[in-house]
Amino acid sequence: MTTEHQVLNPATEEVVASVPATTPAEVDTAVRRAAAAQRIWAAMAPADRARLLRRFAAAVDGHREELARLEVVEAGHTLANARWEAGNVRDLLEFAAGGVERLSGRQIPVPGGIDLTLLEPLGVVGVIAPWNFPMPIAAWGVAPALAAGNAVLLKPAETTPLTALRLARLALDEGLPEHLFQVLPGAGAETGNALVEHPGVAKIVFTGSTRVGKQIMARCAERVKRLTLELGGKSPNIVFADADIEAAAAAAPMAFLDNAGQDCCARTRILVQRSAYDRFLELLAPAVASVVVGDPSDEKTRMGPLISRAQLERVRSYVPDGATAIRGGAPEGPGFWFPPTVLTDARPDSPVATEEVFGPVAVVLPFEDEADAVRLANATEYGLAGSIWTRDVGRALRVSQAVQAGNLSVNSHSSVRYWTPFGGYKQSGLGRELGPDALTAFTETKNVFISTEA
């Protein structure tokens, strides 16, 4: 019997849609159909595949406002963020389309013949996308996988399937082969597991928690299935005393409040050199208070609600009663609201300072010198992102080399660009997404030697 998942508007708690869950039997059917579609797709001329992907990108651009409004409703994202996300899907498709005709192998000098390499598509790729950025993170896997000649089965989070379903419809309308890009809504324990364990799926791309990522990794290991993991983070925001303290304090709030803190790259550990600590806090308090929290469809809103009541309770559990904190405001009444919160008395080894809260909560910790800053920055099982604020170029380079994270930013909080690689160290993930090599992650390299001495 097919079950349905209700999609709630996290700002109002109203049911906005009911979406049937995909059963394991339906996953099997989808895989078989995808395999047939993939053979048709891979046999097409590269220029034709690129042209269809650009048509898909143009359709996304033409429906940008519709997609953004869906994201606001299902995920609680601010309208400005949701518009950017829809545009980012368009950009990812355009970027990937440009790689279709440039996905070339090599000719390697060898004695006695000619040696060349071929980059061949894997076949059917499963993409399991999270609820925190439903559109762009789905496209991180979907766009390069399609461009490399694969079919894609996308399982969105059960709370946020609406934009994924709309994107698949747009792809079909623009002429991509039927069943090439399918969306399989449902719970991870059923639909997701069926996708991960299916022998016809050559690779899994998963973005989500480290705990679930480890489970998926174990299941993929049984079949030596290809795998990319983008997992949790507890990213440091390192502020040295020689930095522009005013700029660092002004930028700090949205570095952990964007998407209500539901971001693996959120800079939730603010490390400030002791000699600048008091001044930084003086500047941080009004910056946090100025963040407008409210109706995500309002153009002035900068932070919306958390995704669900379960997530709200999880975030609350990390903030002790009576904790010393800098706080902002949040609406009362319906919706999953939690105010911006910066704890100033947390211990460096406390759960809120070491675990991924995934909400609008950060801690401020003092450090003494460069070595102490690096020690604190690396004192976590994660290694996804981080920021370094300093006017000293040598220090910026030294600390960038010493911090164990895959994505670092100096005097800014940028982490993700579709034309540069993204991924984590340690338990933040496995493999890299985006950037100039994104398509090759969805191919197998075949080596061919041709004797000239026969």
N, C-alpha and C positions, 0 to 999 in steps of 0.2 A: 504494500500500500504506500502510495506516494504521500509524503508529508509536505507541509508548506511552512516557510519561514516568514514571519511578519517583519516588515521593515518599518522601524520607528524613526520619526523625526526627533533627534536627540535634544532639540531646543524646546519641543512642546510635548514630547512623549506620545504624540498621535501616531496611529498606524497609517502609513502612506501607501503601502502595497503588501501583497502576499505573493510570494514567489515559490513555485514548486521546487522541492529538493530533487536532485538527480540521484537515482538509485544506482547501486553497483552494476546492475544489468544494463542500465542506460549508459553508464560510463563505458562499458564494454562495446556497446553499439557505436558510441561516439568515436572510440578509438579506431574501430574498423572502418568507419566512414572517413575519418581523418586520414588514415593510411592510404585509402584510394584517392582522396583529393590531393594528398601530398605528391603522389606520382604524377598527376596531371600538372601540378604547379611546378615541380622540379623540371619537367620536360619543356616548359615554356622558355622562350628566348629570354635572356636576362633583361633586355630592354623592355620587354612586355611586362615582366614581373615588376620592374621598377616603375613603369608607367601606371600600373594598377595601384601600387602602394602610394604613389603621388596623388592619384584620384581619391584614395581613401583619406589621405591627409587633407586634401581640399574639402572633402565632405565633413571631416571633423571641424575644420575651420569654419565652415558654413553653419555648423550647429553648435558653435562654441558656447553661446549663451544658454541654449537648451541643456547642454551637458553640464555647464556650471550650475545652473539652477537645480538640476538633479543631485549634484554633489552637495549643495547646500542642504537640501532636504534630507538626504539619506545619511550624510556624514557630519553635518553641523559645521562645515567649513565656512569661513567668511566668504562673501561673494567675491572679493578681490582675489583671494587665494584660489577659489574654484575656477575663476576665469583664467588665472595663470595656469592651472593644472590642465584645463582643456587645451590651452595653447601649447603646453608642453607636450601633450600627446601628438598634436599636429607636428611639432618640431621633431620629435623622436621618429615619426614615420618618414618625414622628409629626409632626415639624416640617414636613416637606415636604407631608404630607397637609393640614396647616392652611393651606397656601398655595394649594391647588387652587381653592378658591372665591373667593380674593382676587387671582387673577391677572388683573387688569383693565387695560384700556387707558385712554385719556384722551379728553376732548372738548376741542378746541382752538378758541378763538374766531377766526373768519375772516370776511371780508366775503362776502356773497352766498350763504351756505349754512352747512351744518354740517360740521365736520371731526372725525373720530374716528379713533382708532388701535385696532388689534386685535393681540393677542399670540397668534400661532399656533405650534403645535408644529413643530419642525424635521422630524420624521419618524422615522428610525432613527438612533440615537446609538450609537457605539462607545466603550466604556470599557475602557482598558487599565490594569489595576491592578498595583501592585508587590508584591514578596514581603515587604517590611518591615512593613506593616500591611495584610494582605490583606482583612480584613473592613471596617474603617471607611473606608479610602480608596476601596474599591470603592463603598461606599454614598454617598460624597460625590458621585459622578456618577450612580449608579443612582437614588437617591431623588428628587432634584429633576427629573431627566430624565423619569421616569415621571409625577411629579406635574404636569409641564407638558404631558403628553399624548403623549409620545414612546414608542417601543419602544426597548429597550436590549439590546445585545449586549455582554456582559462577557467580556473575555479576561483571566483571571488569570495571574499568573506561573506558569511551568511547575513551579516548586518548591512552590507553595502553592495548588492548585486546590480543595482539599476543602471549605473553608467556602463558597466561591462556589457550588459545585454544590449544597450543602445549602440555601443561601439560595434558589436558583432553585426547588428542589423545594417549599420552604415557600410561596413566592409562588403557585405553581401550585395547591397544595393549598388555599390560602385563596381561590381563585376568580379570580385575575388571568387574563386571556385566555391561552390556549395560545400559545406562541411570542412573547409580549410581552417577556418577560425570559428571555433564553437565555444560557447560559455556554458559551464556546468555548475549552476548554483547548488549549494548544499553545505552540510556541516563537514568539518574536517575529519571527524571520526568515521564518517561513512563515505561521502563523496571523495574527500581528499585522499583517504586511505586507498580507495579503489583505484584512483588515478596513479598514486605512487607505486602501488604493487602490480599494476597491469604490465604484463610482459611486452605489450606493444608500444609502450611509452619509453622512448629512448633516453630522455633527460627530464629532470624535475628542476624547476626554478622556484625557490621558496623564499618569501620574505615574511618574517614573523618573529616569534619569541625564540630564544636560544633553547629553551626546554623542548618545544615542538620540533625545532630544527634538528636536534640530536635524534629524536625519534624517527624523523624522516630519513636522516642520514643512515641510521641503522637498517631501515627497510630497503633503502637503495643499495646498500652494501651487499645484501643477499643476492642481488642480480648484477652487481658491479655496474649499476646504473649511473650515468653522468648526473652531476648535481652542482647547482650553484645555490649558496645560502647567504642571505643578508639578514642578520639577526640583531640582537639587542645592542644597546650602547649606554654608556654613562660618561658622556664626553666632557672634558675639562675646558674651561675658559680661563686661560692663564693671563693675568694682568700684572706686568712688572711696573715698578715704581717710575721707570723712565718713560712709560707710555703716555699717550694723550689720555689722561684719566677721565676727562669730561666725555670724550668720544667713546671710550670703553664702557663707561657707566650708562651712557645713553643707548648704546647698542645691546647691552646685556639682557634687558627684559625680553625682547622678541627673539633672542637666541634660545630661550627656553619656553616662551609662551606661544610661539607660532603653532597653530593647530592645537591649541590648548595643551601644549607640551607632549602631545602624542606623536612624537617624532624620535626615531632612533638616534638622530644626530643632535638632539637637543643638548645645549650646553648647560647641564644641570649642576655641575660642580664648578663654581666660580672660585678660582684660586687667586688671591690677591696678595702681593708682597706687603709685608707687615707695615712698612713705613708709609704705604699709601692706603692702608686698609680703612682707616676712619674716614678719610676724604672720599673714598670710593662709596662707602655706605651712605654718606650724606647726599651724594649725587644719585645713588641708586634708588633711594626711597621715593622721591618725586617721579622718577622715570617709571617705576612700577605702577604708582598710583595713576599715572596719566593714560595707561592702557585701557581703552574702552572695551568692556566685556558686555556682550549682549546679543541681540537678535542677529544671527549671522547673515541674514539677507539685507541688513542695513549697511549702506555704503560706509558709514563711519566706524563700524565695529572692527576691532583688530583681533579679538579673541572670542571664540564661540564656546559651546558646551563640550563636555566629554561625550564619548560615543554611546555610553550605556550606563545603567544604574550599577551594574557589576564593576565597571571601570571606576565610577565615582566612589564606590565603597573601598575599592583597592587604594585609590589615591588618599582617601581620608585616613586609612590605616597607617600611613607613613608619617603623618603629622601629629606628634604627641600633643595632648591637651596642655595648654599653658606654655607651649614652646615660644621662645623669643623669635619674632619674625617680622619682616616687612611684608605687608599685605596690601592687595588691591581690592577692588569691589567686584561683586558678581550679582546677577539677578536672583531674586527669590521667587518661589512658586514652581510651576512645572518646568521640567528640563533638568539636564544633568550638569549642574553648574558647580564649579569649584573656583574660589578666588585665586588670583596670582599670589604665590607665597614664596618668600625667600627666608629660609631658616638661618639665623645668625649664631646659634648656639649648638649646632649639631657636632657630634664627635666625628672625626675623619673615618672611623671604623663602624659607624652606626648604619643600619639598613638604608636610611634615606640618603646617606652619602655614598653608598657602595652599590645599591641595587637600582635597577631601572624602574622608576616610579611610573613613567608614561602618563604624566599629568603636569599641570602648571606649578611644579614645586622644584625649587633649587636650594642649594646650600652654598654659603660663603665660608671659605676656609682660608686662614692666613698662612703664608709661607715666608721663610727667611731669605733664601737665596736661590740661585738658579738650580743647584743640585736638589734642594728641597722641593722646588716646584716640579721638577721632573719626577722625583720620587712619588709625590702625591698624585701627579697626573697618571702615572703607571700603576698605581695601587688599586687596580680593578681587574676583573677577569675579561673586561671588554676592551676593544680597541678600534672603534669605528671612526670617530671624528674628534675635532678639537680646534681651539683657537688660541693664538698667541699674540698678545698686545705688547709691543715694545718699539722704541725708535732705533734700537741697536740692531743693525743688519746682521752682524756676526752672531749676536745672541739669537735672533730669529732663526738663523740657519742651524745653529747648534741644538737649540731646543726642538726644532722640527725633526732633526735626525734622531734625537733621544726619545721623543714621545712615541710610544708604541700605538700608532693609530694609522688607518689607511687613508684618511682625508683630513688634512690640516689647512688652516687658513690663518694668515698673518694680518693683523689689524682689520679683521672683518670676520664674518661668521658664515661665509659661503662654504658649502660642502658638495653640492650636487650640480653638475653641468652635464648635459647629455653628450657633449663632445670630449669629456675627460673621464678617465676610469674611476669607478666607485666600488668600494668594498672594505672589509674590515680585517684587522689583526685578531689574534687570539679567539675568544668565543663570540666575536661579533660577525663571524661568517667565514665563507670559503669561496674563493674565486672572485672575479671582478665582473662588473656590469658596466654598460655605457662605454663611451670613448671610441677611439678609432679601431679597437680590436673586438668590439662587441659582436660582430657577425661571426668571427672565427670561433667564439665560444659555443656556437651551435653547429659546428661542422666536425667531421672526422678528417684527419690528414691521411691520405693514401699515397704511398710511395710506389712509383713505377720505374723499373729499369728496362731499357731497351738496348739489347746488345747490337753493336755494329760490326761484330766479328763473325757472325753466322754466315 
